[in-house]
Amino acid sequence: MDPETKFDAVRNVCVRDGKIAHITEDDIAGKETIEAKGHVVAPGFIDTHHHGAGNPWGVKVSLRDGVTTPLDLEMGVINVNGFYAERDGKWPVNYGAGVSHEFHRMRVLDNMDISTTAHGDDFGRLRNESYKENDTPDWAVTRASLEQLNEMLANMDEDLKAGGLGIVSTTGYMGKGVTTLELFNVQRVAANYGRLYASHVRLLGNTSPPTEATLGAFEQIANGVALNQPLLLSHNNNAGWWEVEEHLQLLRKQGYNVWSEYYPYTCGSSTIGSEFIKPDNIGALNLDYTNLIDPRSGEKMNREIYDKIVAEDPAYIIILCIPAREEWLPMWLSVPHMTVAGDQMPPVDEKGNKLGWDDPFEAYNGHPRSAGTHAKTLRLARELDVPLMQVLAQNSYWSAKHLGDAGLEAMKVRGRLQEGMVADITIFSPETVTDNAGYKVGTNGLPSTGIPYVLVNGVIMVKDSEVQDSARPGQPIRYSVESTGRFKPLEKEGYLKNLLGGAIPVPHGMHGAGEHVGEQH
């Protein structure tokens, strides 16, 4: 099944030198044969929101879920060169990430020494460390001065120059600190390279004026349209998602490269110290602390439990259930260009220790979306009679198309089951494929079943439902490294001159505005 051309037929597939060489009705033979009768041969799944993509256990459980290309396009990484160098020739799946807005804010505003590579596996640790200097997570709540903003933007430009996939942001966690001016210029730094901006938008989940969640999405969209920038809205599965999707559909008709993600769960996950679930803010979500689940116990929380944990460990991972999603979830399966992305969490056990390749699936403690996202969409499609081709496009093709349209060459040859394409292939049983991970302790990381074979760049990495440990065929998903950066520092007088078409002098009434370009106030 090929979701780009809608080809759907019984054929034999020949894989040679990491590519799909032939798709034919003829009998073929090779060094190794996979008997796929009764199964679907589909493009390998692409997940654009995977915080476990830099962790061996995280990619192992995702292989069982059919994922051949996990990318982190929300938290992202800092030190792009280091991230790719660490995985060169050593990674079981394809790998790539965007440049982290959050980590670069930590580096400048919290004076944190993040000289080595940091990725999604590290965000809990770094969020805890951000309190050490002054007991305040400045990355989340402090506005940058003009000098600090220029430093952050210049640092992000260095990571883009190294081939980062764009700039990605957890703006929803930094709503008090990130001004509209900062956000626009962060997006502009990526747009200078023609690369995407992807974000957990400001106000996500808020349900009432004047802080409706749609405003955060529209801020990002307006910036992207002004910059003609590829744009990805992370997990657009909260209140107001239908308004956001209408805007994105209208913009695509006008030629803009914009799309969104969802994950197929009614509960989300976050760190317990996040601003949006603090006592003054959680009501805006129409929720309270009984909507939180402690993954260590699998039990609902309350205000007393919340207060105790947040004081001891503000980066502790919790589960947050949103009842309204029960009505919306079946709809997401049918939305065009809304892609499946699991928001997989950093893999840890119940004591918070990182998991490694050899750790059992049962050891994982956290949200089940880390293990079951993609198989769950296939199961739900079967149960709800959603066309399988639609859900395959959500799991593979649309992510590849939009990233390819953003100039990422490696994605122009993935997400399709066609001759000449890269042989990232997922083989599953449409009748039995299912997720098994749940919220009960001990089941959080149970792998999906009904996906007996997964190929990465033509190499079998799941065989008879067992992840193979004999090869590391993963390839970098990355832009070309450039020798010269493109960022030009913001400067007050020049900013206003450009705004006024180069007019000199600046009118008297505008001097106050100039003094506050990028400043704290």
C-alpha positions in Angstrom: 0.0 0.0 0.0 1.4 3.4 -1.0 -0.3 6.4 0.5 1.1 8.9 -2.0 -0.3 7.2 -5.2 -3.0 5.2 -3.4 -1.7 2.0 -5.0 -3.1 -1.0 -3.2 -2.5 -4.4 -4.7 -1.0 -7.8 -4.0 2.6 -7.6 -5.2 6.1 -8.9 -4.5 8.7 -6.4 -3.4 12.4 -6.6 -4.1 14.8 -4.8 -1.8 18.3 -4.2 -3.0 21.1 -2.0 -1.6 18.7 -0.3 0.8 16.2 0.7 -1.9 13.0 -0.7 -3.2 14.2 -2.1 -6.5 11.1 -3.7 -7.9 7.4 -4.0 -7.1 6.1 -6.7 -9.4 3.5 -9.5 -9.9 6.4 -11.7 -11.1 7.9 -14.4 -8.8 11.2 -13.1 -7.3 13.9 -14.7 -5.1 16.6 -13.2 -2.9 19.1 -14.0 -0.2 16.3 -13.7 2.4 12.5 -13.9 1.9 9.8 -12.5 4.1 6.4 -14.2 3.8 4.0 -11.4 4.0 0.8 -13.1 2.9 -2.2 -11.7 4.8 -0.1 -8.6 5.8 0.2 -5.0 4.6 3.6 -3.9 3.3 3.7 -0.2 4.0 6.1 2.7 4.3 8.0 2.8 7.6 6.3 5.0 10.1 7.7 8.5 10.7 7.2 10.1 14.1 8.0 13.8 14.3 7.5 14.2 18.0 9.6 11.6 19.9 11.5 12.6 23.1 12.9 9.1 23.3 14.5 9.3 19.8 17.9 9.8 21.3 17.6 6.8 23.7 18.3 3.2 22.7 15.3 1.8 24.7 13.1 4.5 23.2 13.9 3.5 19.6 13.7 -0.2 20.4 10.1 0.0 21.6 9.3 2.3 18.7 10.6 -0.3 16.2 8.0 -2.7 17.6 5.5 0.0 16.9 6.6 0.2 13.2 8.6 3.4 13.5 11.7 3.7 11.3 12.3 7.4 11.6 11.7 9.0 15.0 12.5 12.7 15.1 12.2 15.3 17.9 10.6 18.3 16.5 9.2 19.8 19.7 11.9 19.6 22.5 14.7 19.3 20.0 18.5 19.3 20.8 21.3 21.6 21.6 24.7 21.0 19.9 23.4 19.6 16.6 26.9 18.5 15.5 27.3 16.4 18.6 23.9 14.8 18.3 24.5 13.5 14.8 28.2 12.5 15.5 27.1 10.4 18.5 24.8 8.3 16.3 26.8 8.1 13.1 27.0 4.4 12.2 25.7 3.4 15.6 21.9 3.9 15.5 19.2 1.3 14.8 16.8 3.7 13.2 17.0 7.0 11.2 17.7 10.0 13.4 17.3 13.8 13.4 16.0 16.7 15.4 15.3 20.4 15.5 17.2 23.1 17.4 15.8 23.5 20.9 14.4 26.9 21.9 14.0 25.7 25.5 17.6 24.5 25.9 19.0 27.6 24.4 16.9 29.7 26.8 18.3 27.7 29.7 21.8 28.2 28.5 21.5 32.0 28.4 18.9 32.9 31.0 19.7 30.3 33.7 23.5 30.5 33.0 23.6 26.7 32.6 26.6 25.0 31.2 25.1 22.9 28.4 28.3 22.4 26.5 27.7 18.8 25.6 24.8 17.5 23.5 21.3 17.5 25.2 18.1 16.0 23.8 14.7 14.8 24.9 16.3 12.3 27.2 17.7 15.2 29.3 14.9 17.7 29.6 13.7 16.5 33.1 17.2 16.7 34.5 17.8 20.1 32.9 14.5 21.5 34.1 15.4 20.5 37.7 18.9 22.0 37.3 17.4 25.3 36.1 16.2 26.0 39.7 19.7 25.9 41.2 20.9 29.4 40.4 18.1 31.4 42.0 15.3 28.9 42.7 13.6 30.2 39.5 13.3 28.4 36.1 14.2 31.6 34.2 13.9 29.7 30.8 10.2 29.4 31.5 9.2 32.7 33.3 11.9 35.4 32.5 11.8 37.8 29.6 15.0 38.2 27.7 16.8 41.5 27.3 17.8 42.5 23.8 21.4 41.3 24.5 20.2 38.0 25.8 17.8 37.5 22.9 20.6 38.2 20.4 22.8 35.7 22.2 20.1 33.0 22.1 19.3 33.6 18.4 23.0 33.6 17.4 23.5 30.3 19.2 20.4 28.8 17.5 21.8 30.0 14.2 25.0 28.0 14.9 22.9 24.8 15.3 20.9 25.5 12.1 24.2 26.1 10.3 25.2 22.6 11.5 22.1 21.1 9.7 19.4 21.2 12.3 15.9 20.5 11.0 14.5 23.9 12.0 13.8 25.5 15.3 11.4 23.7 17.7 9.9 25.0 20.8 8.0 24.2 24.0 6.5 27.7 24.0 3.5 26.5 26.0 5.8 25.9 28.9 7.5 29.3 28.5 4.4 31.5 28.1 5.4 34.0 30.8 8.9 34.4 29.5 8.7 34.4 25.7 7.4 37.7 24.4 5.7 37.9 21.0 8.8 39.7 19.7 11.0 36.9 20.8 8.8 34.2 19.2 8.7 36.0 15.9 12.4 36.4 15.8 13.0 32.8 16.8 10.8 31.7 13.9 12.7 34.2 11.6 16.1 32.6 12.4 14.8 29.3 11.0 13.0 31.0 8.1 16.3 32.5 7.1 17.2 29.0 6.0 13.8 28.1 4.7 13.4 25.6 7.5 10.4 24.8 9.7 9.3 26.0 13.0 7.4 23.5 15.2 6.0 24.2 18.6 3.8 23.2 21.5 1.9 26.5 21.2 1.3 29.1 23.9 -1.9 28.7 26.0 -2.4 25.1 24.8 -5.5 23.5 26.5 -7.0 26.8 27.7 -10.8 26.8 27.1 -12.1 30.3 27.8 -11.5 33.9 26.6 -9.3 35.9 26.8 -6.7 33.1 26.9 -8.1 30.5 24.5 -5.6 28.0 23.2 -6.4 28.9 19.6 -4.7 32.2 20.1 -1.3 30.5 20.7 -1.7 28.6 17.5 -2.8 31.7 15.5 0.3 33.6 16.8 2.5 30.9 15.4 0.6 30.7 12.2 0.6 34.4 11.6 4.4 34.5 12.1 4.8 31.6 9.7 2.7 33.2 7.0 4.5 36.5 7.3 7.8 34.6 7.0 6.5 32.1 4.3 7.8 29.4 6.6 7.1 25.6 6.8 5.1 25.2 10.0 4.2 22.2 12.2 1.8 22.5 15.2 2.7 20.0 17.8 -0.1 17.8 19.3 -3.1 19.8 18.1 -5.4 17.6 20.1 -6.9 20.0 22.6 -9.8 22.4 22.8 -10.1 24.5 19.6 -8.2 22.0 17.4 -11.0 22.2 14.8 -10.5 25.9 14.3 -6.7 25.4 13.9 -7.3 22.6 11.4 -9.6 24.8 9.3 -7.0 27.5 9.2 -4.3 25.0 8.1 -6.5 23.6 5.4 -7.3 27.0 4.0 -3.6 27.9 4.1 -2.6 24.7 2.3 -5.0 25.6 -0.5 -3.0 28.9 -0.9 0.2 26.9 -1.2 1.6 27.2 2.4 3.5 24.2 3.8 1.6 23.8 7.2 0.4 20.8 9.1 -0.3 19.4 12.6 0.0 16.3 14.7 -2.1 14.3 17.1 -1.5 11.3 19.4 -4.4 8.8 19.9 -4.8 9.1 23.7 -7.3 11.0 25.9 -4.5 11.5 28.5 -1.4 13.5 28.0 1.9 13.7 30.0 4.1 16.4 31.3 6.4 17.5 34.1 4.5 18.2 37.4 6.1 21.6 37.8 4.8 22.9 34.4 3.3 26.4 34.6 0.0 25.4 33.0 -0.9 23.0 35.8 0.1 25.2 38.7 -2.8 26.1 41.1 -3.5 29.5 39.4 -3.6 28.0 35.9 -5.1 24.5 36.0 -8.6 25.8 36.1 -8.2 27.4 32.7 -8.0 23.9 31.3 -11.4 23.0 33.0 -9.4 20.4 35.0 -8.3 19.9 38.6 -5.7 17.7 40.3 -7.9 14.6 40.3 -7.3 14.6 36.5 -3.6 13.8 37.2 -2.3 10.2 37.4 0.9 9.2 39.2 2.5 6.7 36.9 4.4 5.1 39.9 1.1 3.9 41.3 -1.4 4.2 38.5 -3.7 6.1 40.8 -5.4 9.4 40.6 -3.7 12.3 42.4 -5.1 15.2 44.5 -3.9 18.6 45.6 -2.1 17.2 48.6 -0.1 14.7 46.5 0.6 17.3 43.8 2.0 19.8 46.4 4.2 17.1 47.9 5.7 15.9 44.6 6.1 19.3 43.0 8.1 20.5 46.0 10.4 17.5 45.9 10.8 17.0 42.1 9.3 19.6 39.8 10.5 17.6 36.8 8.6 14.5 37.8 6.6 13.0 34.9 2.8 12.8 35.5 -0.2 11.8 33.3 -3.0 14.4 32.7 -6.4 13.1 31.5 -8.7 15.3 29.5 -12.2 13.8 29.2 -13.2 16.0 26.3 -10.8 14.1 24.1 -13.0 11.0 24.2 -15.4 12.7 21.7 -12.6 14.1 19.5 -10.2 11.1 19.2 -12.3 9.2 16.6 -12.4 12.4 14.5 -8.6 12.9 14.4 -8.2 9.7 12.4 -9.9 11.2 9.4 -8.4 14.7 9.4 -6.3 15.3 6.2 -2.6 16.1 6.8 -3.0 15.6 10.5 -0.1 13.3 11.3 0.4 10.7 14.0 3.2 11.6 16.4 3.4 10.0 19.8 5.1 12.6 22.0 7.1 9.6 23.4 8.5 10.4 26.8 12.1 9.9 28.0 12.3 6.2 29.0 12.8 5.8 32.8 11.9 3.2 35.4 9.8 3.8 38.5 12.8 5.2 40.3 13.6 7.7 37.5 16.6 5.8 36.2 17.2 5.9 32.4 16.4 2.7 30.6 18.9 1.2 28.1 18.6 -1.2 25.1 18.7 -4.4 27.2 16.1 -3.3 29.8 12.8 -5.1 29.6 9.7 -3.4 28.2 7.9 -3.9 31.5 10.5 -1.7 33.3 9.2 1.5 31.7 7.2 3.9 33.9 5.3 6.6 32.1 2.7 7.3 29.4 1.8 4.3 27.2 2.0 6.5 24.1 5.8 5.8 24.2 5.1 2.2 23.2 1.7 2.0 21.5 0.9 5.2 19.5 1.1 3.9 15.9 -0.4 0.5 16.4 -3.3 2.1 18.3 -4.2 4.2 15.3 -4.3 1.1 13.1 -6.4 -0.7 15.7 -8.8 2.3 16.0 -9.0 2.6 12.2 -10.1 -1.1 12.0 -12.7 -0.7 14.8 -14.1 2.6 13.5 -14.0 1.7 9.8 -11.6 4.4 8.8 -9.9 3.7 5.5 -6.5 2.1 6.1 -4.9 4.3 3.4 -5.9 7.4 5.3 -4.2 6.2 8.5 -1.1 5.1 6.6 -0.8 8.6 5.2 -1.1 10.0 8.8 1.6 7.6 10.0 4.1 8.0 7.2 3.5 9.9 3.9 2.2 13.3 5.1 5.2 13.8 7.5 7.6 12.9 4.7 5.8 15.1 2.2 5.8 18.2 4.3 9.4 17.8 5.4 10.5 17.0 1.9 8.6 20.1 0.6 10.7 22.0 3.2 13.8 21.0 1.2 14.8 18.0 3.3 16.1 15.6 0.7 16.1 12.5 2.9 12.4 12.8 3.3 11.6 13.0 -0.4 12.5 9.3 -0.7 10.7 8.1 2.5 7.1 7.7 3.4 6.3 6.0 0.1 6.2 2.4 -1.0 7.4 2.9 -4.6 10.3 1.7 -6.7 13.4 3.8 -6.1 12.4 4.9 -2.6 14.4 4.0 0.5 13.4 0.6 1.9 12.1 1.8 5.2 9.2 -0.7 5.4 6.7 -1.7 8.1 4.8 -5.0 7.7 1.7 -5.6 9.8 -1.4 -7.6 10.0 -4.5 -5.4 9.4 -6.7 -7.9 11.3 -4.6 -8.3 14.5 -2.3 -5.2 14.9 -2.8 -3.6 18.2 -1.3 -1.6 21.0 -0.8 -3.3 24.4 0.6 -0.5 26.6 -1.7 0.9 29.3 -1.8 3.1 32.4 -1.5 0.3 34.9 1.9 0.0 36.4 3.9 -2.7 34.6 2.0 -2.3 31.4 3.2 1.2 30.5 5.8 0.0 28.0 4.4 -3.2 26.7 5.2 -3.3 22.9 2.7 -3.4 20.1 1.9 -6.7 18.4 0.9 -7.6 14.9 3.9 -5.9 13.3 6.2 -8.9 12.7 8.7 -7.2 10.4 10.3 -3.7 10.1 13.1 -2.8 7.7 15.3 0.3 8.1 17.3 1.2 5.0 16.7 -2.3 3.7 17.9 -4.0 6.9 15.5 -6.2 8.8 15.4 -4.7 12.3 12.3 -6.5 13.6 12.1 -10.2 12.6 9.2 -12.4 13.8 8.3 -9.6 16.2 11.8 -9.6 17.8 14.0 -6.5 17.6 17.3 -7.4 16.1 20.6 -6.2 17.7 23.1 -7.2 14.9 23.0 -4.1 12.8 22.9 -0.3 13.0 21.5 0.9 9.6 20.0 4.2 10.7 20.8 7.2 8.5 20.9 10.9 9.4 17.9 13.0 8.6 19.7 16.3 8.2 20.3 19.4 6.1 23.7 20.1 4.6 26.2 21.7 6.9 26.8 25.3 6.0 30.0 27.3 6.6 28.4 30.7 7.1 25.5 31.6 9.4 22.6 33.8 8.4 21.5 35.6 11.6 21.9 39.3 11.9 21.6 40.7 15.4 18.6 42.8 16.4 19.5 46.5 17.0 17.0 49.2 18.2 17.7 52.0 15.8 18.1 49.7 12.7 14.9 47.9 13.7 12.8 51.1 13.6 14.5 52.4 10.5 13.6 49.2 8.6 10.0 49.5 10.0 9.7 53.0 8.7 11.2 52.2 5.3 14.6 53.7 6.2 13.2 57.1 7.2 15.5 59.3 9.4 15.0 60.7 12.0 12.7 58.4 14.0 9.6 60.4 15.0 9.7 61.6 18.6 6.8 59.5 19.6 8.5 56.3 18.5 11.6 56.6 20.7 9.9 54.8 23.6 9.0 51.9 21.3 12.6 51.7 20.2 13.9 51.5 23.7 11.8 48.4 24.4 12.6 46.3 21.3 13.6 43.0 22.9 13.9 44.6 26.3 12.5 43.5 29.6 9.6 45.8 30.7 
